[in-house]
Amino acid sequence: MTGVNLTTWILGPVLGVMTFLFIFRIILTWYPQINLNRLPFNLIAWPTEPFLIPSRKLIQPIGGVDITPILWVGIFSFIREILLGQQGLLTMLYRQ
C-alpha cells in the first residue's frame, strides 16, 4: 500500500464524516433549545466547534442565523473534491 493510497483511505472518510457532522450541525441550529453539552448532541458539537469559533468571529450571523456551518460544509466538500474526486489531485497521483 503506497503513501498516496493510505492517505486516500484515511482522508476520504474523515472529510466525509466532517461534512455530515456539519450538516447535522446545520439541522441543530434550527432547534436552539437543544443543549449541545448532552449526548448525543455533543458528539456533533465537539468536533465541529473548533472550526466554528474562529469563523464566527469573522462572519457575523445574518438576520440572527449562523451561516458558518454552511460555509464549512462547502469548504470540506470542496477539499474532498479537489483531493479525492474523479479528477482530484490524489486520485490522479494514485493512477500513475
C-alpha distances in whole Angstrom, upper triangle without the diagonal:
4,7,8,6,7,10,11,10,12,15,16,17,19,21,22,23,25,26,28,29,31,32,34,35,37,38,39,41,44,45,46,47,44,43,40,40,40,38,36,37,35,32,32,34,32,29,31,34,32,32,35,37,37,37,40,42,41,42,45,45,47,50,49,45,42,40,37,35,35,34,31,30,30,29,25,26,26,23,21,22,22,18,17,20,20,21,19,18,14,14,16,14,11,13,14
4,5,5,6,9,10,11,12,14,15,18,19,20,22,23,25,26,28,29,31,32,34,35,37,38,39,41,43,45,46,48,44,44,40,40,41,38,37,37,36,32,32,34,32,29,30,33,31,30,34,36,35,35,39,40,39,40,43,44,46,49,48,44,41,39,36,34,34,33,30,29,29,27,24,24,24,21,19,21,20,16,15,18,19,19,17,15,12,13,14,11,9,11,12
4,5,5,6,9,10,11,12,14,16,16,18,20,21,22,24,26,27,28,30,32,32,34,36,37,39,41,43,43,45,42,41,37,38,38,36,35,35,33,30,30,31,29,26,27,30,28,27,31,33,32,32,35,37,36,37,40,41,43,46,45,42,38,36,33,31,32,30,27,27,27,24,22,22,22,19,17,19,18,14,14,18,19,19,16,14,10,12,14,11,9,13,13
4,5,5,6,9,10,10,12,15,15,16,18,20,21,22,24,25,26,28,30,31,32,34,36,37,39,41,42,44,41,40,37,37,38,36,34,34,33,30,29,31,29,25,26,29,27,26,29,32,31,30,34,35,34,35,38,39,41,44,43,40,36,34,31,29,29,28,25,24,24,22,19,20,19,16,14,16,14,11,11,14,15,15,12,10,7,9,10,7,6,10,11
4,5,5,6,9,10,11,13,14,15,17,19,20,21,23,25,26,27,29,30,32,34,35,36,39,40,41,43,40,40,36,37,37,35,33,33,32,29,28,30,29,25,26,30,28,27,30,33,32,32,35,37,36,36,39,40,41,44,43,40,37,34,32,30,30,28,25,24,24,23,20,20,20,17,15,16,16,12,11,14,14,15,13,12,8,9,11,9,7,10,12
4,5,5,6,8,10,12,13,14,16,17,19,20,22,23,25,26,28,29,31,32,33,35,38,39,40,41,38,37,34,34,35,32,31,31,30,26,26,28,26,23,24,27,26,25,29,31,30,30,34,35,35,35,38,39,41,44,42,39,36,34,31,29,29,28,25,24,24,22,19,20,20,17,15,17,17,13,12,16,17,18,15,14,11,12,14,12,10,14,15
4,5,5,6,8,10,11,12,14,15,16,18,20,21,22,24,26,26,28,30,31,33,35,37,37,39,36,36,32,32,33,31,29,29,28,25,24,26,24,20,22,25,23,22,25,28,27,27,30,32,31,32,35,36,37,40,39,36,33,30,27,25,26,25,21,21,21,19,16,17,17,14,12,14,14,10,10,14,16,16,13,12,8,10,13,11,10,14,15
4,5,5,6,9,10,10,12,14,15,16,18,20,21,22,24,25,27,29,30,32,34,35,36,39,36,35,32,33,33,31,29,29,28,24,24,26,24,21,22,25,24,22,25,28,28,27,30,32,31,32,35,35,36,39,38,35,32,29,27,25,25,24,21,19,20,18,15,15,15,12,10,12,12,9,7,10,12,13,11,10,7,8,11,11,9,12,14
4,6,6,7,9,11,11,13,15,16,17,19,21,22,23,25,27,28,29,31,33,35,36,38,34,34,30,31,31,29,27,27,26,23,22,25,23,20,22,25,24,23,26,29,29,28,31,33,33,33,36,36,37,40,39,35,32,30,28,25,25,25,22,20,21,20,16,16,18,15,12,14,15,12,10,13,15,16,14,14,11,11,15,14,12,14,17
4,6,6,6,9,10,11,13,15,16,17,19,21,22,23,25,26,27,29,32,33,33,35,32,31,28,28,29,26,24,25,23,20,20,22,20,17,19,22,21,20,23,25,26,26,28,30,30,31,33,33,35,38,37,33,30,28,25,23,24,23,20,19,20,18,15,16,17,14,12,15,15,12,11,14,17,18,15,15,12,13,17,16,14,17,20
4,6,5,6,8,10,11,12,14,15,17,18,20,21,23,25,25,27,30,31,32,34,31,30,27,28,28,26,24,24,23,20,19,21,19,16,17,20,19,17,21,23,23,23,26,28,27,27,30,31,32,35,34,31,27,25,22,20,21,20,16,16,16,14,11,12,13,10,8,11,12,9,8,12,15,16,13,13,10,12,15,15,14,17,19
4,6,5,6,9,10,11,12,14,16,17,19,20,21,23,24,26,28,30,31,33,30,30,27,28,28,26,24,24,23,20,19,21,20,17,17,21,20,19,21,24,24,24,26,29,28,28,30,30,32,34,33,30,27,25,22,20,20,19,16,15,15,14,11,11,12,10,7,10,11,9,7,10,13,14,12,13,11,11,15,15,14,16,19
4,6,5,6,8,10,10,12,14,15,16,18,20,21,22,24,26,28,29,31,28,27,24,25,25,23,21,21,20,17,16,18,18,14,16,19,19,18,20,24,24,23,26,29,28,28,30,30,31,34,33,29,26,24,22,19,19,20,16,14,16,15,12,12,14,12,10,13,15,13,11,13,16,18,15,17,14,15,18,19,17,20,22
4,5,5,6,9,10,10,12,14,15,16,18,20,21,23,25,26,27,29,26,25,22,23,23,21,19,19,18,15,14,16,15,11,13,16,15,15,17,20,21,20,23,25,25,25,28,27,29,32,30,27,24,22,19,17,18,18,14,13,15,13,10,11,14,11,9,13,15,13,12,14,18,19,16,17,15,16,20,20,19,21,24
4,6,5,6,9,10,11,12,14,15,17,19,20,21,24,25,26,28,26,26,22,24,24,23,21,20,19,16,14,16,16,12,12,16,15,13,16,19,19,18,21,23,23,23,25,25,27,29,28,25,22,20,17,14,15,14,11,10,11,10,6,8,10,8,6,10,12,10,10,12,15,17,14,15,14,15,18,19,18,21,23
4,5,5,6,9,10,11,12,14,16,17,18,20,22,24,25,27,25,25,22,23,24,22,19,19,19,16,14,16,16,13,13,17,17,15,17,21,22,20,22,25,25,24,26,26,27,29,28,25,22,20,18,15,15,15,12,10,12,12,8,8,11,10,8,11,13,12,11,12,15,17,15,17,16,16,19,20,19,22,25
4,5,5,6,9,10,10,12,14,15,16,18,21,22,23,25,22,22,18,20,20,18,16,15,15,12,10,13,13,10,11,15,15,14,16,19,21,20,21,24,25,24,26,25,27,29,27,24,21,19,17,14,15,16,12,11,13,13,10,11,14,13,11,14,17,16,14,16,19,21,19,20,19,19,23,23,22,25,28
4,5,5,6,9,10,10,12,14,15,16,19,20,21,23,21,20,17,19,20,18,16,15,14,12,9,11,11,8,8,11,12,11,12,16,17,16,18,21,21,20,22,22,24,26,24,21,18,16,14,11,12,13,9,8,11,10,7,9,12,11,10,14,16,15,15,16,20,21,19,20,19,20,23,24,23,26,29
4,5,5,6,9,10,11,13,14,16,18,20,21,23,21,21,18,21,21,20,17,16,16,14,11,13,14,11,10,13,14,12,13,17,18,16,18,21,21,19,21,21,22,24,23,19,17,15,13,9,10,11,8,5,8,9,6,7,10,10,9,12,15,15,14,15,18,20,18,19,19,20,23,24,24,26,28
4,5,5,6,8,10,11,12,14,16,18,19,21,19,20,17,19,19,17,15,13,14,12,9,12,14,11,10,14,16,14,15,18,20,18,20,23,23,21,23,22,23,25,23,20,17,16,14,11,11,13,11,8,11,12,10,10,14,14,13,15,18,18,17,17,20,22,20,22,22,22,25,26,26,28,31
4,5,5,6,9,10,10,12,15,16,17,19,16,16,13,15,16,14,12,10,11,9,6,8,10,8,7,11,13,12,12,15,17,16,17,21,21,20,21,20,22,24,22,18,16,15,13,9,11,13,10,9,13,13,11,12,15,15,15,17,20,20,19,20,23,25,23,24,24,24,28,28,28,30,33
4,5,5,6,9,10,11,13,15,16,18,16,17,14,16,17,17,15,12,13,11,8,9,11,9,7,10,12,10,10,13,15,13,14,18,18,16,18,16,18,20,18,15,12,11,9,6,7,9,7,6,10,11,9,11,14,14,14,17,19,19,19,20,23,25,22,24,24,25,28,29,29,31,34
4,5,5,7,9,10,12,14,15,18,16,17,15,18,19,18,15,13,14,13,10,11,14,13,10,13,16,14,13,17,18,16,17,20,20,18,19,17,18,20,19,15,13,12,11,7,8,11,9,7,10,12,11,11,15,16,15,17,20,21,20,20,23,25,23,25,25,25,28,30,30,31,34
4,5,5,6,9,10,11,13,15,13,14,12,15,15,14,11,9,11,10,7,9,12,12,10,13,16,14,14,17,19,18,18,21,22,20,20,18,20,21,19,15,14,13,13,9,11,14,12,10,14,16,14,15,18,19,18,20,23,23,23,23,26,28,26,28,28,28,31,32,32,34,37
4,5,5,6,9,10,11,14,11,12,10,13,14,14,12,9,10,10,7,7,10,10,8,10,13,12,10,13,16,14,14,18,19,17,17,15,17,18,16,13,11,11,10,7,9,12,10,10,13,15,14,15,18,19,19,21,23,24,24,24,28,29,27,29,28,29,32,33,33,35,38
4,5,5,7,10,11,14,13,15,13,16,17,17,15,12,14,14,10,11,14,14,11,12,15,14,11,15,17,15,14,18,18,16,16,13,14,16,14,10,9,8,9,6,7,10,10,9,12,14,14,15,18,19,19,21,23,24,24,24,27,29,27,29,29,30,33,34,34,36,39
4,5,6,8,10,12,11,14,12,16,16,16,14,11,14,14,11,12,15,16,13,15,18,17,15,18,20,18,17,21,22,19,19,16,17,17,15,12,11,12,13,10,10,14,14,12,15,18,17,17,21,22,22,23,26,27,26,26,29,31,29,32,32,32,35,36,36,38,41
4,5,5,7,9,8,10,9,13,13,13,12,8,11,12,9,9,13,14,12,13,17,16,14,16,19,18,16,20,21,19,18,15,17,17,15,12,11,12,13,10,12,15,15,14,18,19,19,20,23,24,24,26,28,29,28,29,32,33,32,33,33,34,37,38,38,40,43
4,5,6,9,9,11,10,14,15,16,15,11,13,15,12,11,15,16,13,13,16,15,13,15,17,16,14,17,19,16,15,12,13,14,11,8,8,10,11,9,11,14,14,14,17,19,19,20,23,24,24,26,28,29,29,29,33,34,32,34,34,35,38,39,39,41,44
4,6,9,9,13,13,16,17,18,16,13,16,17,14,14,18,19,16,17,20,19,16,18,21,19,17,21,22,19,17,14,14,14,12,9,10,12,14,12,13,16,17,16,19,21,21,22,25,26,26,28,30,32,31,31,34,36,34,36,36,37,40,41,41,43,46
4,6,6,9,10,14,14,15,14,11,14,16,14,13,17,19,17,17,20,20,17,19,22,21,18,22,23,21,19,16,17,16,13,12,12,15,16,14,16,19,19,19,22,24,24,24,27,29,29,30,33,34,34,34,37,38,37,39,38,39,42,43,43,45,48
4,5,8,9,13,14,16,15,12,14,17,14,13,16,19,16,15,19,19,16,17,20,19,16,19,21,19,17,14,16,15,12,11,11,14,15,14,17,19,19,20,23,24,24,26,28,29,30,32,34,35,35,35,38,40,38,39,39,40,43,44,44,46,49
4,6,9,12,12,14,15,12,14,17,15,14,17,20,18,17,21,22,19,19,23,22,20,22,25,23,21,18,19,18,15,15,15,18,19,18,20,23,23,23,26,27,27,29,31,32,32,35,37,38,37,38,41,43,41,42,42,43,46,47,47,49,52
4,6,9,9,11,11,8,10,13,12,11,14,17,16,15,19,20,17,18,22,22,19,22,25,23,21,19,21,20,17,16,15,18,18,17,19,22,21,21,25,26,25,27,30,30,30,33,35,35,35,35,39,40,38,40,39,40,43,44,44,46,49
4,5,6,9,10,7,8,12,12,10,12,16,15,14,17,19,17,17,21,21,19,22,24,23,22,20,22,22,19,18,17,19,19,17,20,23,22,22,26,26,25,27,30,30,30,33,35,35,35,36,40,41,39,40,39,40,44,44,44,46,49
4,6,8,8,5,5,9,8,6,9,12,11,10,14,16,14,14,18,19,17,20,22,21,20,19,22,22,19,17,15,18,17,15,18,20,19,19,23,23,22,24,27,27,27,30,32,32,32,33,36,38,35,37,36,37,40,41,40,43,45
4,7,9,7,5,9,10,8,9,12,13,12,15,17,16,16,19,20,19,21,24,24,23,22,25,25,22,20,19,21,19,18,21,23,21,22,25,25,24,27,29,29,29,32,34,33,33,35,38,40,37,38,37,38,42,42,41,44,47
4,6,6,6,9,10,10,11,14,15,14,17,20,19,19,23,23,22,25,27,27,26,24,27,27,24,22,21,23,22,20,23,25,23,23,27,27,26,28,31,30,30,33,35,35,34,36,39,41,38,39,38,39,43,43,42,45,47
3,5,5,7,9,10,11,13,15,15,18,20,20,21,24,25,24,27,29,28,28,26,29,29,26,24,22,24,23,20,23,25,23,23,26,27,25,26,30,29,28,31,34,33,32,34,37,39,36,38,36,37,41,41,40,42,45
4,6,6,7,9,11,13,14,15,18,19,19,20,24,24,23,26,28,27,27,25,28,28,25,23,21,22,21,18,21,23,21,20,24,25,23,24,28,27,26,29,32,31,30,31,34,36,34,36,34,35,38,39,38,40,43
4,5,5,6,9,11,11,12,15,16,16,17,21,21,20,23,25,24,23,22,24,25,22,19,18,19,18,15,18,20,18,18,22,22,21,22,26,26,25,28,30,30,29,30,34,35,33,35,33,34,38,38,37,40,43
4,5,5,6,9,10,10,13,15,14,15,19,19,19,22,24,23,23,22,25,26,23,20,18,20,18,15,19,20,18,18,22,22,20,23,26,25,25,28,30,29,29,30,34,35,33,34,33,34,37,37,37,39,42
4,6,6,7,9,11,13,15,15,17,20,20,20,23,25,24,25,24,26,27,25,22,20,20,18,15,18,20,17,17,21,21,18,20,24,23,22,25,27,26,26,27,31,33,30,31,30,31,34,34,33,36,39
4,6,6,7,9,12,12,12,14,17,17,17,20,22,21,22,20,23,24,21,19,16,17,15,12,15,16,14,14,17,18,16,18,21,20,20,23,25,24,24,25,29,31,28,29,28,29,33,33,32,35,38
4,6,5,6,9,10,10,11,15,15,14,17,19,19,19,18,21,22,19,17,14,15,13,11,14,16,13,14,18,18,16,19,22,21,21,24,26,26,26,27,31,32,29,30,30,31,34,34,34,37,39
4,6,6,8,10,10,11,14,15,16,18,20,20,21,21,24,25,22,20,17,18,15,13,17,18,15,16,19,18,17,20,22,21,21,25,26,25,26,27,31,32,29,30,29,30,34,33,33,36,38
4,6,7,8,10,11,14,14,16,18,19,20,21,21,24,26,23,21,17,17,14,12,15,16,12,13,17,15,13,16,19,17,18,21,22,21,22,24,27,29,25,26,25,27,30,30,29,32,35
4,6,6,6,9,11,11,12,15,16,16,17,17,20,22,20,17,14,13,11,8,12,12,9,11,14,13,12,15,17,16,17,20,21,21,22,23,27,28,25,26,25,27,30,30,30,33,35
4,5,5,6,9,10,10,13,15,15,16,16,19,21,18,16,13,13,11,10,13,13,11,13,16,15,15,18,20,19,20,23,24,24,25,26,30,31,28,28,28,30,33,33,33,36,38
4,6,6,7,9,11,12,14,15,16,17,21,23,21,19,15,15,12,11,15,14,11,14,16,15,14,18,19,18,19,22,23,23,24,26,30,30,27,27,26,29,31,31,31,35,36
4,6,6,7,9,11,12,12,15,15,18,21,19,17,13,13,9,9,12,10,8,11,13,11,11,15,16,15,17,19,20,20,21,23,27,27,24,24,24,26,29,29,30,32,34
4,6,5,6,9,10,10,11,12,15,18,16,13,10,10,6,7,10,10,8,11,13,12,13,16,17,17,19,21,22,23,24,25,29,29,26,27,27,29,32,32,33,35,37
4,6,5,7,9,10,11,12,16,19,16,15,11,12,9,10,14,13,12,15,17,15,16,20,20,20,22,25,25,25,27,29,32,32,29,30,30,32,34,34,35,38,40
4,5,5,7,9,11,13,16,19,18,16,13,13,10,12,14,12,12,15,16,14,16,19,19,19,21,24,24,24,26,28,32,31,28,28,29,31,33,33,34,37,39
4,5,5,6,9,11,13,17,15,14,10,10,6,9,11,9,9,13,13,12,14,17,17,17,20,22,22,23,25,26,29,29,26,27,28,30,32,32,33,36,38
4,5,5,6,8,11,14,12,11,8,9,6,9,12,11,11,15,16,15,17,19,20,20,23,25,25,26,28,29,32,32,30,30,31,33,35,36,37,39,41
4,6,7,10,13,16,14,14,11,12,10,13,15,13,14,18,18,17,19,22,22,22,25,27,27,28,30,31,35,34,31,32,33,35,37,37,38,41,43
4,6,10,12,16,15,14,12,11,9,13,14,12,13,17,16,15,18,21,20,21,24,25,25,26,29,29,33,32,29,30,31,33,35,35,37,39,41
4,7,9,12,12,11,9,8,7,11,12,10,12,15,15,15,17,19,19,20,23,24,25,26,28,29,32,32,29,30,31,33,35,36,37,39,41
4,6,9,9,9,7,8,9,12,13,12,15,17,17,18,20,22,22,24,26,27,28,30,31,32,35,35,33,33,35,36,38,39,41,43,45
4,6,5,5,5,6,8,11,12,12,14,16,17,18,20,22,23,24,26,28,28,30,32,32,35,35,33,34,35,37,39,40,41,43,45
4,5,5,7,7,10,13,12,13,16,17,17,19,22,22,23,25,27,28,29,31,32,32,35,35,33,35,36,38,39,41,42,44,46
4,5,9,10,13,15,15,16,19,20,20,22,25,25,26,28,30,31,32,34,35,35,38,38,37,38,40,41,43,44,45,47,49
4,7,9,12,14,14,16,18,19,20,22,24,25,26,28,30,31,32,34,35,35,38,38,37,38,39,40,43,44,45,47,49
4,6,9,10,11,13,15,16,17,19,21,21,23,25,26,27,29,31,32,31,34,35,33,35,36,37,39,41,41,43,46
4,6,7,9,10,12,13,15,16,18,19,20,22,23,25,26,28,29,29,32,33,31,32,33,34,37,38,39,41,43
4,6,5,7,9,10,11,13,15,16,17,19,20,22,23,25,26,26,29,29,27,29,30,31,33,35,36,37,40
4,5,5,6,9,10,10,12,14,15,16,18,20,21,23,24,24,27,28,25,27,28,29,31,32,33,35,38
4,5,5,6,9,10,11,12,14,15,16,18,20,21,22,22,26,26,24,26,26,27,30,31,31,34,36
4,5,5,6,9,10,11,12,14,16,17,18,20,21,20,24,24,23,24,25,26,29,30,31,33,35
4,6,5,6,9,10,11,12,14,15,16,18,20,20,23,23,21,22,24,25,27,28,29,31,33
4,5,5,6,8,10,10,12,14,15,16,17,18,22,22,19,21,21,23,25,26,27,29,31
4,6,5,6,8,10,11,12,14,16,16,16,19,20,18,20,21,21,24,25,26,28,30
4,6,5,6,9,10,10,12,14,15,15,18,18,16,18,19,20,22,24,25,26,29
4,5,5,6,9,10,10,12,14,14,18,17,15,16,17,19,21,22,23,25,27
4,5,5,6,9,10,11,11,12,16,17,14,15,16,17,19,20,21,23,25
4,6,5,6,9,10,10,10,13,14,12,14,15,16,18,20,20,22,24
4,5,5,6,9,10,9,13,12,10,12,14,15,16,18,19,21,23
4,5,5,6,8,9,13,12,9,10,11,13,15,16,17,19,21
4,6,5,5,7,10,11,8,10,10,11,14,15,15,17,20
4,6,5,4,8,8,6,9,10,10,12,14,15,16,19
4,6,6,9,8,5,6,8,9,11,12,14,15,17
4,6,9,8,4,5,5,7,9,10,11,13,15
4,7,8,5,7,6,6,9,10,10,12,15
4,5,4,8,8,7,9,12,12,13,15
4,6,9,10,7,8,11,11,11,14
4,7,9,7,6,10,11,11,13
4,6,5,6,8,10,11,13
4,5,5,6,9,10,11
4,5,5,6,9,10
4,5,5,6,9
4,5,5,7
4,6,6
4,6
4
